[in-house]
Amino acid sequence: MKIETKTAPSPKGEITLYTLTNASGASVVLSSLGAGIVAVNVPDSNGHIDDVALGYADPADYIADGPCAGKVPGRFANRIAGGRLRVDGRDYQLAINNGPNALHGGPEGFQNQIWQSEVKDGKVVFTYVSADGEENYPGQLTATATYSWTDDCELTLHLTAQTSAATVVNLTNHCYWNLEGHSAGSILDHTLWIAASRYLPTDDTLIPTGEMAPVASTPMDFTTPKKIGRDIKADFPALVYGKGYDNCWVVDNYAKGSLRHVATLEAPASGRVLEVLTTQPAAQVYTGNWLAGSPVNKAGRPYDDYDGVAIECQAMPDSPNHADFPSTQLYPGQTYDETIIFRFKVK
């Protein structure tokens, strides 16, 4: 594995970019800003290599971008209702930065920080130390995001965290994929399969109601592969609220620490296939419903709505306020330990 390093300036300081190239010439580019994925160059069914990860021309444009493209949000990915959080009997008020709710750890979340970084044993390790009280979360949290890239075009992200006091943590990666090429346009013709017979209905601000509803006979059913665009305009609350898919699916047969194949994305023209595996209990699928107005991309234009799809393996949104959701609490002496694998193939 060949690993090259370069730097880029930003208002937050120097960003380090790592390019990992495998034996076949396929490569991944990672950024210390938000421990992010900024490019994934993989072959199609004819051997042509193209970049399938949405991203921007300027590495500094990832700071505070609305789409949160490619980055690791935290300390709590996704939404918390009203920004209200209770940990060990004490209430905390988080910043409100998404309608009436808290989103992705707040406006200065992990995704907008430059992480410490190093190459270790052929992997890139990003580390961020979040101070006790940062964004009003309790406890000093030390988070790591370790990426590895194989000759088989398998990108693994290993997420860990430890805390000095009781807190909550929910980490994921927020990369948007377009398997025809990052600037190829709409992903509505992509085919998606999700290993989930239930999803989380929400209110109109995308906060879960607490119900885990069956996907059967609804537009939320991806248990048999179907085109993302087939039902996306259906008159169905989940799709109306989000202007498309921005919903959480409950992984079938979840067992803590067990790696499961949870989703498969396929592109019709290029023949590229992305398999997603994870130890996480849920997957938020977001079809880029609000990508318009993003910074200029690597091809020199802003993205349009539905130009990419994010498959965010994570804990369930608003988990701290739902006792029957898998717990996101972390205590001193414990280690948060989750894995996400993006496996690229061709048909």
FIPALUM-88730 format. One record per residue (C-alpha): x negated, y, z. Coordinates in nm, 4 decimals, decimal comma, m for minus. Each point is the difference from the previous one (the first is absolute). Layout:
<nodes>
X/Y/Z .
...
</nodes>
This chain:
<nodes>
0,0000/0,0000/0,0000 .
m0,1393/0,3370/m0,1028 .
0,0861/0,2945/0,2267 .
m0,0746/0,3586/m0,1043 .
0,0471/0,3110/0,2120 .
0,0535/0,3640/m0,0859 .
0,1367/0,3050/0,1803 .
0,2469/0,2773/m0,0779 .
0,0738/0,3260/0,1824 .
0,3297/0,0817/0,1685 .
0,1357/0,2618/0,2421 .
m0,0255/m0,2646/0,2739 .
m0,3614/m0,0834/m0,0748 .
m0,1868/m0,2422/m0,2194 .
0,1970/m0,2940/m0,1396 .
m0,1857/m0,3251/m0,0678 .
0,1133/m0,2119/m0,2932 .
m0,0917/m0,3664/m0,0353 .
0,0203/m0,1951/m0,3259 .
0,0032/m0,3797/0,0379 .
m0,0570/m0,1836/m0,3299 .
0,0323/m0,3761/m0,0342 .
m0,1752/m0,2414/m0,2357 .
0,2597/0,0489/m0,2759 .
m0,0237/0,3802/0,0096 .
0,3311/0,0553/0,1811 .
m0,0330/0,2627/0,2696 .
0,1600/0,1779/0,2923 .
m0,0674/0,3577/0,1114 .
0,0540/0,0846/0,3676 .
m0,0054/0,3359/0,1785 .
m0,0903/0,0993/0,3553 .
0,2895/0,2476/m0,0147 .
0,2829/m0,1985/0,1535 .
m0,1914/m0,3282/m0,0505 .
0,1619/0,0077/m0,3412 .
0,0147/m0,2005/m0,3210 .
m0,0523/0,2463/m0,2866 .
m0,0483/m0,2393/m0,2933 .
0,0367/m0,3700/m0,0825 .
m0,1356/m0,0947/m0,3422 .
0,1131/m0,3497/m0,1029 .
0,0452/m0,1875/m0,3308 .
0,3249/m0,0604/m0,1861 .
0,0894/m0,3229/m0,1801 .
m0,2318/0,1005/m0,2880 .
m0,2913/0,0811/0,2290 .
0,0411/0,3773/m0,0282 .
m0,0840/0,1725/0,3288 .
0,2116/0,2916/0,1173 .
0,0609/0,1833/0,3271 .
0,3297/m0,1130/0,1570 .
m0,0039/0,2127/0,3190 .
0,1576/0,3445/m0,0102 .
m0,2350/0,2774/0,1064 .
m0,1259/0,3517/m0,0587 .
m0,2779/0,1571/m0,2036 .
m0,1393/0,1928/0,2991 .
m0,0895/m0,2058/0,3110 .
0,0967/0,2992/0,2170 .
0,3568/m0,0036/m0,1362 .
0,0761/m0,2989/0,2214 .
0,0052/0,2332/0,3015 .
0,3619/0,0509/0,1133 .
0,1419/m0,1278/m0,3299 .
0,3704/m0,0747/0,0163 .
m0,0268/m0,3506/m0,1506 .
m0,2709/m0,1125/0,2495 .
m0,1595/m0,1723/m0,2992 .
m0,2201/m0,2989/0,0751 .
m0,0709/0,0914/0,3611 .
0,0397/m0,1569/0,3452 .
0,2635/0,2019/0,1897 .
0,0057/m0,0005/0,3787 .
0,0166/m0,0143/0,2888 .
0,3480/m0,1197/m0,0948 .
0,0781/m0,0573/m0,3676 .
0,3552/0,0686/m0,1182 .
0,2707/0,1771/0,2018 .
0,0836/0,0473/0,3675 .
0,3497/0,1363/0,0655 .
m0,0027/0,3589/0,1181 .
m0,3691/m0,0388/0,0747 .
0,1038/m0,1451/0,3368 .
m0,2260/m0,2598/0,1497 .
0,0076/m0,1803/0,3357 .
m0,3052/m0,1927/0,1202 .
m0,0072/m0,1657/0,3429 .
0,2929/0,2088/0,1215 .
m0,1447/0,3341/m0,1081 .
0,1515/0,2080/m0,2802 .
m0,2026/0,1661/m0,2742 .
0,1136/0,2447/m0,2673 .
m0,1774/m0,0325/m0,3314 .
m0,0154/0,2554/m0,2790 .
0,3037/0,0084/m0,2292 .
m0,1331/m0,0130/m0,3559 .
0,2605/m0,1922/m0,2030 .
0,3497/0,1435/0,0270 .
0,0935/m0,0520/0,3672 .
m0,2589/m0,2763/0,0501 .
m0,3698/m0,0661/0,0516 .
m0,1786/m0,1606/m0,2965 .
m0,3398/m0,1714/m0,0341 .
m0,1385/0,1203/0,3310 .
0,0629/0,3689/m0,0632 .
m0,1385/0,2754/m0,2235 .
m0,3564/m0,0666/0,1190 .
0,0338/m0,3787/m0,0056 .
m0,2785/m0,2490/m0,0681 .
0,0610/0,0352/m0,3743 .
m0,1264/0,3590/0,0102 .
m0,3188/m0,0684/0,1970 .
m0,3486/m0,0851/m0,1213 .
m0,0861/m0,3357/0,1536 .
m0,3516/m0,1086/0,0925 .
m0,1174/m0,2565/m0,2518 .
m0,2721/m0,2547/m0,0667 .
m0,0796/m0,3009/m0,2160 .
m0,0340/m0,3138/0,2084 .
m0,0403/m0,3588/m0,1224 .
0,1245/0,0915/m0,3470 .
0,3094/0,1724/0,1350 .
0,0923/0,3662/0,0501 .
0,0960/0,0809/0,3580 .
0,1882/0,3202/0,0835 .
0,0429/0,1054/0,3639 .
0,2122/0,2764/0,1481 .
0,0167/0,0967/0,3679 .
0,3302/0,1681/0,0804 .
m0,0209/0,2048/0,3211 .
0,2397/m0,0521/0,2887 .
0,2860/0,2428/m0,0689 .
m0,0781/0,0438/m0,3697 .
0,3331/0,0682/m0,1724 .
0,1364/m0,0570/0,3550 .
m0,0606/m0,3766/m0,0031 .
m0,1322/m0,1418/0,3290 .
m0,3388/m0,1683/0,0284 .
m0,3254/0,0283/m0,1895 .
0,0372/m0,2367/m0,2943 .
m0,2944/m0,1355/m0,1973 .
0,1177/m0,1297/m0,3371 .
m0,1962/m0,1855/m0,2663 .
0,0874/m0,0740/m0,3614 .
m0,2321/m0,2550/m0,1604 .
0,0213/m0,0628/m0,3739 .
m0,1512/m0,2866/m0,1975 .
0,0125/m0,0727/m0,3754 .
m0,0630/m0,3388/m0,1581 .
m0,0988/m0,1343/m0,3393 .
0,3573/m0,1319/m0,0226 .
0,1372/0,3576/0,0185 .
0,1343/m0,0371/0,3513 .
0,0009/0,3178/0,2096 .
0,0316/m0,0677/0,3726 .
0,0756/0,2654/0,2611 .
m0,0554/m0,0988/0,3623 .
0,1479/0,2489/0,2488 .
m0,0908/0,0030/0,3692 .
0,0532/0,2392/0,2895 .
m0,0729/0,0237/0,3715 .
0,1316/0,2516/0,2511 .
m0,0974/0,1554/0,3318 .
0,3635/0,0240/0,1171 .
0,3376/m0,1452/m0,0916 .
0,1040/0,1279/m0,3413 .
0,1642/m0,1051/m0,3278 .
m0,1733/m0,0769/m0,3268 .
0,1196/m0,0869/m0,3505 .
m0,2525/0,0056/m0,2835 .
0,0330/m0,0809/m0,3692 .
m0,1304/0,1062/m0,3388 .
0,2095/0,2355/m0,2133 .
m0,1413/m0,0716/m0,3458 .
0,2282/0,0429/m0,2988 .
m0,0343/m0,2572/m0,2781 .
0,0664/0,0160/m0,3707 .
m0,1270/m0,3206/m0,1555 .
0,0170/0,1455/m0,3525 .
m0,2526/0,2641/0,1057 .
0,0250/0,2757/0,2579 .
0,1122/0,2630/m0,2537 .
0,2172/m0,2277/m0,2142 .
0,3313/0,1444/0,1196 .
0,3015/m0,1667/0,1589 .
m0,0259/m0,3254/0,1968 .
0,3711/m0,0736/m0,0317 .
m0,0745/m0,2791/m0,2517 .
m0,2335/m0,1723/0,2473 .
0,1376/m0,3201/0,1481 .
0,0001/m0,0381/0,3795 .
0,0501/m0,2955/0,2323 .
0,0228/0,0408/0,3787 .
m0,0048/m0,2842/0,2532 .
0,2800/0,1533/0,2033 .
0,3640/m0,0998/0,0350 .
0,0696/0,2970/0,2289 .
m0,0642/0,3735/m0,0098 .
0,0503/0,2904/0,2384 .
0,2995/0,2241/m0,0764 .
m0,0624/0,3629/0,0988 .
0,1806/0,3246/0,0600 .
m0,0296/0,2748/m0,2594 .
m0,3349/0,1123/0,1477 .
m0,1433/m0,3518/m0,0575 .
m0,0011/m0,0988/0,3683 .
0,0993/m0,3667/0,0535 .
0,3402/m0,0577/0,1574 .
m0,1400/m0,3068/0,1776 .
0,1828/m0,2492/m0,2190 .
m0,1931/m0,2587/m0,2007 .
0,2401/m0,0480/m0,2883 .
0,0007/m0,2735/m0,2640 .
m0,1171/0,1045/m0,3451 .
0,2285/m0,2545/m0,1698 .
0,2490/0,1550/m0,2439 .
m0,1581/0,3470/0,0380 .
m0,2462/0,2051/m0,2096 .
m0,2558/m0,0728/0,2747 .
m0,0343/m0,3643/m0,1064 .
m0,3449/m0,0743/m0,1433 .
m0,0098/m0,3631/0,1155 .
0,0152/m0,0840/m0,3693 .
m0,2368/0,2188/m0,2081 .
0,1730/0,2883/m0,1752 .
m0,0887/0,3282/m0,1653 .
m0,0341/0,2822/0,2513 .
0,2212/0,2231/m0,2130 .
0,2842/m0,2483/m0,0422 .
0,2035/0,1181/0,2988 .
m0,1855/0,3139/0,1059 .
0,2827/0,2332/m0,1035 .
0,2706/m0,2087/0,1695 .
0,2542/0,1781/0,2205 .
m0,1355/m0,1613/0,3168 .
m0,0830/0,1925/0,3192 .
m0,3666/m0,1023/0,0228 .
m0,0633/0,1100/m0,3591 .
0,2014/0,3200/0,0243 .
m0,1762/0,1107/0,3201 .
m0,3481/m0,0430/m0,1474 .
0,0638/0,0764/m0,3696 .
m0,1263/m0,3512/m0,0634 .
m0,1618/m0,2674/0,2123 .
m0,1597/0,1272/0,3208 .
0,0941/m0,2817/0,2308 .
m0,1424/m0,2599/0,2332 .
0,0349/m0,3731/m0,0627 .
m0,0294/m0,2538/0,2846 .
m0,2515/m0,2704/m0,0892 .
0,1558/m0,3471/0,0072 .
m0,1473/m0,2466/0,2513 .
m0,2295/0,2609/0,1514 .
m0,2415/m0,1316/0,2623 .
m0,2450/0,2351/0,1713 .
m0,3501/m0,0404/m0,1402 .
0,1111/m0,2239/m0,2861 .
m0,0921/0,1094/m0,3531 .
0,2942/m0,0193/m0,2402 .
0,0569/0,0734/m0,3679 .
0,2648/0,2738/0,0223 .
0,0266/0,1596/m0,3440 .
m0,0932/m0,0393/m0,3655 .
m0,0022/0,2853/m0,2512 .
m0,0315/m0,0657/m0,3759 .
m0,0425/0,2330/m0,2965 .
0,1671/m0,1038/m0,3279 .
m0,2463/0,1441/m0,2539 .
m0,3415/m0,0462/0,1609 .
0,0766/m0,3347/0,1607 .
m0,1583/0,1150/0,3248 .
0,1300/m0,1555/0,3194 .
m0,0456/0,1236/0,3575 .
0,0624/m0,2399/0,2876 .
0,0260/0,1559/0,3458 .
m0,0738/m0,2037/0,3110 .
0,0132/0,1189/0,3600 .
0,0228/m0,0855/0,3687 .
0,2434/0,2896/0,0491 .
0,3718/m0,0555/0,0792 .
0,1437/0,2284/m0,2669 .
m0,0615/0,1740/m0,3302 .
0,1165/0,3483/m0,0916 .
0,0506/0,0278/m0,3759 .
0,0004/0,3549/m0,1351 .
0,0517/0,0573/m0,3716 .
m0,1638/0,3442/m0,0122 .
0,3335/0,1794/0,0003 .
m0,1597/0,3365/0,0796 .
m0,3341/m0,0180/m0,1829 .
0,0749/0,2966/m0,2267 .
m0,2049/0,3024/0,1000 .
m0,2953/m0,2073/0,1194 .
m0,3559/0,1249/m0,0559 .
m0,1494/m0,0503/m0,3458 .
m0,0860/m0,3653/m0,0488 .
m0,3114/m0,1704/m0,1347 .
0,1368/0,0369/m0,3542 .
0,0547/0,3743/0,0387 .
0,3754/0,0195/0,0621 .
0,2259/m0,0108/0,3067 .
0,1943/m0,3195/0,0561 .
0,3741/m0,0197/m0,0574 .
0,2577/m0,1686/0,2216 .
m0,0115/m0,3815/m0,0275 .
m0,3530/m0,0049/m0,1467 .
m0,1189/m0,2348/0,2735 .
0,1243/m0,2382/0,2658 .
m0,1394/m0,0356/0,3522 .
0,0279/m0,3316/0,1843 .
m0,0868/0,0969/0,3570 .
m0,0473/m0,2995/0,2309 .
0,0651/0,1236/0,3527 .
0,2076/m0,0171/0,3142 .
0,3615/0,1056/m0,0279 .
0,0708/0,3741/m0,0045 .
0,1168/0,1542/0,3282 .
m0,1061/m0,3194/0,1808 .
m0,0627/0,1771/0,3330 .
0,3724/0,0825/0,0143 .
0,1245/m0,3513/m0,0866 .
m0,0653/m0,2613/0,2662 .
0,0915/m0,2861/m0,2353 .
m0,2610/0,0992/m0,2617 .
m0,3500/m0,1500/0,0379 .
m0,1857/0,2129/0,2538 .
m0,2518/0,2613/m0,1123 .
m0,1275/0,0686/0,3522 .
m0,3719/m0,0399/0,0626 .
m0,1616/m0,0119/0,3430 .
m0,3604/0,0331/0,1198 .
m0,1846/m0,3269/m0,0458 .
0,2139/m0,1012/m0,2973 .
m0,0965/0,0226/m0,3679 .
0,2386/0,0925/m0,2780 .
m0,1021/m0,2358/m0,2808 .
0,1756/m0,0167/m0,3382 .
m0,0982/m0,0931/m0,3544 .
0,1264/0,1006/m0,3445 .
m0,1236/m0,1643/m0,3204 .
0,0535/0,1350/m0,3524 .
m0,0719/m0,2854/m0,2432 .
m0,0204/0,0935/m0,3686 .
0,0631/m0,2557/m0,2744 .
0,1282/m0,0194/m0,3569 .
0,2883/m0,2021/m0,1441 .
</nodes>
